Amino acid sequence: MSSTAVKIQSAKPLSDSAGIFSSFQQRTVILCLLLVAATLAVYNPVNRNAFVNFDDDHYITGNPHVLAGLHWSTVKWAFTNYYEANWHPLTWISHAFDVQLFGRNPVGHHYTNVVLHALNAVLLFLLLQSATGFTWRSLMVAALFALHPVNVESVAWGSERKNVLSMMFLLLALQTYGWYSRRPGTARYVLVAALFACGLMSKPQVITLPFLLLLWDYWPLRRLFDSTSGPRTSKVRALLLEKLPLFLMSLASAVVTMQAQKAGGAIHSPILYPFRLRLENAIVSYSRYIGKAFWPTQLSPLYPHPLDLLRVWQVIASAIGLLLVTTVVIRHWRRGYLVTGWFWFLGALVPMIGLVQVGEQAMADRYAYLPFVGLFVMVCWEASEWAETKKVPAAWLAVPALAAIAALGALTYRQIGYWRDSETLWSYALRVTSVHSYKAHFNLAVTYDAEGRYDEAVQQFREAIDPRDDDPRIHLGLGIYDQRHGHGQQAIEEFQAVLRLSSDTAMQADAFSNMGAAYQQLHDYTRAKANFAEALRLDPNKAAALVGMGLLAQKSGDLEQAIAQYSRAMSVEPTAVGYVLLARTQEQAGHSTEAKAAMEKAKQLTNDLDQARRMADELLAY
């Protein structure tokens, strides 16, 4: 038996427990505080970051349920909806709680993620220390986890609250499982299952926990072993049976997740992503993840799927590399940390590796948040074992360790800056991705459009057109651009393309509403009214369509109907331009008091009332 197999039986190996503090508990507390301080210091730049148009607009800033704050209605909605192709009620509740505390200020939302990440680093340190008895190795794994730049996406991105939250519950479940393993009992098992359930309700990436627990049984808990022999088949069967309720929970979560993603249209067609291409990408992605772990540069918020661009040699080389490492690990099965670490990495990535294609990405930094723990364990334990074998002084080993942590911290600090705002993020993504990123071009186009930089926006929209996967949102953006520049007929053709390509009622309502405005520009008021009416049939609260109907009513002289439409639109989506239109109609109808009240509301909504008046004039001119 190797030295490691013997040492892990000890609660606190002498070679690793002697140190600068006489009290083990005091040392643990101080090291935890150092972990937290280092994490908070490196991640402090998030206080300069805004929300980005990469799910933040759907998860937080444009989600009316979250923006309502934490109420019973929010909790009910969180548990009963597949919003944004996900079922993760605890994540929605967490976002709503942030809104309750911080409103729409992104700083509070980002800092909550940072605090949860720091807590996860501490939990990982305590978990490994309590399970193995090694303090400094455990601390190094936790420090790598805390400061590795690949985790920036999970922390600096507001919408990835689900990653840090689910990881917290998984680490708590593992810690509780260690407590259960020392004296198995129903109450302790139920607590493990409850924490697992909370993790699944935060993000289903933790679905692999039962498998990870079996690895934990192998090492460091060694529940699969007799005192001197290898794993016993009888113990394997007993431990598998013990995990059966947890595996059933995983199965239930998988079914719910697939239903949610199908309902939201997140699972892509097997025609565009046939299984052969998905399998090839999965094999290569495993190797690319390992590369990112050891050389974390060119990190991107989006790695476009290569589809058929992968070379045969890349797939074969990656497969051979993975098989070689697996063979070496199995041959050295007595080094339990190698077995647990390697299969933790492989297994934890399975749900996100792309065998079922969700989204357009080939891989994602956020998917490495849990799996990389396995690689960190392998590296830290193997380096320490080598140092002990070669009798390398601990101080000498500390020098490269501290240098690695400092280098990773510097890279993380820089990486956080790329998440400052949408333009910075997507401009950076286009610089570092070798495969043409249609999604990055699209998101940059949306950013330019929101800033009124329409010429730059349309250039990016055209770059975003994927000939293999026509995206209706791109046609919607191009149509809006044509409409703003007075090209009404071209705009109508783009909006009709949206209706052909999309079955989503919200997008169809957008298309009909904008098409109504385009017909209004062309003075075809009959078709304009028909399109506004269809938009309102699909979405009765479509503010733009309500304003369009108000404009048509005002033009025809039906002032009371116009007032009714404008008022309803402002109750749904108040804008300065809308209140200016309402004020003018009230004034035309002889309602001077109501007109003044509407104009006061317009003033409250803008710092440039003259601009709002000019925009209202333009709308009334059609």
Helices and strands as residue ranges (DSSP letters): H 3-7, H 14-17, H 24-42, G 44-48, H 56-56, I 57-61, H 64-67, H 72-80, G 83-85, H 89-102, H 106-132, H 135-147, G 149-151, H 152-156, G 158-160, H 161-182, H 186-200, G 204-208, H 209-218, H 233-242, H 244-263, H 275-294, E 303-304, G 307-309, H 312-331, H 336-349, G 350-352, E 361-363, G 365-368, H 372-389, H 394-417, H 422-432, H 438-450, H 454-463, H 472-484, H 488-501, H 505-521, H 525-538, H 543-555, H 559-572, H 576-588, H 592-604, H 609-621
